[in-house]
Amino acid sequence: MKIIRLRGILDSNTYVILNGNEAICIDAGVSYKDCKETLGNSVRIVAVLLTHGHFDHCFYAKNFQENGAKIYIHQSDSEMLNSASKNLSAHFDYESEFSPLNADYYVQDGENLNIAGLKIRVLHVPGHSGGSVAYIIDNAMFCGDTLFFNSYGRTDLGSNTSYTMLKQSIIEKIFTLDVNYTIYSGHGQSTMLKYEKENNPINNE
């Protein structure tokens, strides 16, 4: 397994996980063409796993879907894929460029997926959005905008957010995990779970 980070819309991170001649993407802030240029024509992108429904993370999801990739999202954020107000593309003046879509599959908390030969565990971590999820693959956790290096996700982005739920998701769900996962966030640099358990400011709020 090889992890490649690409920078996308609003400096969001799209992660490409390569496993042999197949790959999956975590979020879709970059285009299918850009991913293929990075991977080469011999690699097939089979799925895009969305951490949540804000437009900077799903902006090119329709583009990937049109090229054969299946789109995964938690059902609580599924309406964002068709609503410029809910996915915030209207707020940031990207509404005319965003292509609405319907997901192919709704992930559930605690579910174990097997895609492209990768075993993927799903954690529902609401707060930044109602359908925010983290995907665990081997020793890596892709947590979208829930948890950052020395920080955490915003909860002032509409009715589908909650600081109380975000803190609960981080403290009671992510921080209770025993493995010292590498945390790959939706923006910014990666971090380590043990470090965030000890240093993240949400612990003291």
N, C-alpha and C positions, 0 to 999 in steps of 0.2 A: 504494500500500500504506500502510495506517495501522495503527499498533500501539497497542492499548489495554490497560492493566494493571488487573486487578481483584484485590482481596485476598480470599483464601479461608481454608479450614480451616488452623489453626495458623499463620496469617499467611503462607500460601503465596501465590505469585504465579500467577495464570492470565493468560495473554496472549491477547488476541483480535486476529487479523490480518485486517483488512478489505480486501478487494479488489473494488471494485465492489459488486454486490449479493450477493456470497458472502463467507463468512468461515471461518476455521479457528481452533481454540483450541489453544494449547500448554498442556497439563495441564488438569485439571478440578477445581479446588478450590472453584469456585463453581457454582451451579446453572444449568441451561439457561435458566430463567426470568429470572435476574439478567442473563445475557448478552443475552437478547432485549430486555430492558428498556433496556439500554445501546445496543443496535444498532438497534432498531426492527423492526417486523414485515416490512418489505420485504427484510430481509437474511436469507439462508439460511445456517445453520451446517452445513457439509458434513462436517467432520471434526474429531476431537480427536486430537492427536499427543501421546502421553504420553512425558515424558522418562525416567520410571522408574515402578516399581510401588508405591511407598509411598502409603499411603492418603490423605495430605493432598494428593497430586497427582492422584489418580484417584477421589476420593470421589464425584463426581457423574458419572463416566463412563457408568454405566448410564443415568442420567437423560438424557444427551445422546444415547446410542444409541437409547433409546426414542422420541426425537424426530427420528430420521432421520440422525444424524451417525455416520460410520464411526469406529471406534476403532483407533488405531495404537499399537503398542508393540513393543519388541524381545522376541524369544521367550524370552530368558533371564529376563525379569521377568514373563512371562505368567502363571505360577502365582500370583503375588501378587494377581491380580485375583479369585481365588477362595479366598484363604487369609487369614483375619483375623490369624493369627500371623505370616505372612510379610510381609504389607503393614503390620503394626504397628498396625492399628486396634484389636486386642484389648489391646495394651500401653497405648494411650492412652484406653481405655474408649469407643471408637467402634464396637465390633464390631456391636452391635445395630442401628446406623444405616447400616452399610455395605452396599451392594447388590452382590453378586458378579456378575461378567459374564465373557464371553469376548470377546477382541479380534476385530476383523474382518480385521486385516492385521498381519503381522509385518515390521517394518523390518529392514534389514540394513546393515552398515557399508559406507560408500561409495555407497550407493544414492541415486539422484536421483529424487525424487517430483515429480509435477506435480498439484497439488490446488488447486482454486479459482483457476486461472490463475497460481498461484505455483510457482516452481521451488524445490524444497527439497532440500538435501543432508543426508544422514544421516551422523553420525559416532558410532560405538560407543565409548563412553568409560567402561568398567567401573571400579568402585572403590567408589563410594558404594552402588551395587548392581551385580549382575552384568550387568544389562541396561540400565544408564544410557546414554542417548544425548544428543547435541546436534544441534539442527536449525539449519541455516544457510539464511537467506532474505535475499537481497540482501546488505546490509552488517550484518545482525543475526545474532547467534548466541544461541539459546535453549538453555542448558546445564543446566537443572534444578538439582540440588544438587551438581553436580560442582565448580563454580568460583563463588566469590563475590567481592565487592569486598574486597580485602585478606585473603581467607580461602579456604577450600575445604571440601568436604563431609565429613561425619562418616563414620567407618568402624568404628563400634562398634555397628552396628544389626543384628546377626545374622550368620549364617554366609555370607551372600551379599555380604559387604563385604570390602574389602581395601585397606589404605593403600598397599601396594606397587603395586597395580594403579591406584589413583587417581592417585598421583604419576606413574606412567608415562603414563597417559592425558593428564594435564595437560601434562607436560613434553615428551613425545615426539609428542603428537598435536595438542593445541590450541595450544601455544606455538610449534610449528613452522610455523604458518600465517602467511602473509605479509601478509594483509589486516588492517588495524586494525579488527576488528569491534567493534560495540557488543555487550557481553555482557549478556544479560538472564537473570538467575539465578532460581532457584526460590523464593528468599526475599530480601528486602532490595532495595537499590538496584541500578541498572545500573552498569556500569563499562566500561572500554575494554581491549581485548586488549593493546595496547602497554603500558598502565599496569601490568597484571597481570604481564606478562612481566618488567617491571623491578622490581616492588615486592611481588609476592605472596610470603608467607613460605615457601611450599612450595619455592621455589627454594633455600633455605638449610637445608633439613632433610635 
